[in-house]
Amino acid sequence: MIRHVVLFRRKTDVEKDLAREAALAERMTALGAQIPAIRHWRVAANELVRPISWDYVLESEVESAAALDAYLFHPLHQALVADLKPYFDWAAVDYTV
């Protein structure tokens, strides 16, 4: 099993837009049920404001590196990434569980 964890934070040069953020978070949440390769999916918003905090976390699991590629290159994921890029920076970690 591969765990895929992604942290998102609004870009420093982008004005905060709560409606846009909510729509993007909703799309991130829904994606977990739309791609067959995904075995576990959770999106959560940060609850505490600290200098080191990020705004959202995505925790997901897939069966293998091939399944991760199937998810990463899935058209629904690619469409979401295109909409996330102008608003969020992100960092990802993938590891075997």
Steps between C-alpha positions, in 0.01 A plus 500: 500500500626850414393793714485831311490811722471852361506831687340807341530867585378809326772669298637807675429722200137386465218677682300274729166404342287289736247400233773387262677308779177329601430396141854364454485312832164353402643381169804352678270315740278365220794374294560209737178330391554570131828318430500119534869470598441685829453276808495770771439873467473782752517877454505724807542871568755626748341600830781688675682805368875475551788629288589146385142397419369411159133556408389149394622142510415215266568149626446215257603141441532291186611140449826565313720747314310406183170584672647832614589577138147404395366754750755773424444484123123448518320777301288604801813543712679689225202738462498567875876559505461762226249687718702460822831627357406869475378510862705252704860396550539140608744240621457122475644193666447143376602201710432130546275394787 
